[in-house]
Amino acid sequence: MTDHVPALEADLPGKPTSASRTTLSHIMTHNDTNLLGTVHGGVIMKLVDDAAGAVAGRHSGGPAVTASMDEMAFLEPVRVGDLVHVKAQCNWTGRSSMEIGVRVLSERWNESAPAQQVGSAYLVFAAVDADGKPRAVPPVLPETERDERRYQEAQIRRSHRLARRRAIKDLRAQRALDGLDD
């Protein structure tokens, strides 16, 4: 999706991680439950995508679309009555893409115990213009040691995504040459 981007990354001033960081909070109700009586994973994924989308739009200064979701991990079940906090920030940027890291925390609505982490995910968003074409995004400027670690880890995840994509493309090409079209 990043075939041609009109402006180069260097043309845009960088933005600090804190400029687009956001938290979305939501109380879970019976409408959010699955057949086991806990909150449906899809409900949590929607909140994750919403929070990540807000960060991507803020960081890029305009529309951005979800390109992929990596490593969605559900660590603990979420229950009806839980107050869920979805914390998101921009970890890394390319020419038109951004990796957004998301942490999901949960706490009982009527207790004063600290929130516990119940999930995490990494999403890649592509900034798009009014015609749906990729547009340049400002570089992200890590502010803390934690931000720097997240930036470095995001680069590793990106290289793994690209390697996986190449390997699958190569395998499909080889299968087509062997007459094994799927």
Disulfide bonds with the S-S distance in Angstrom:
none
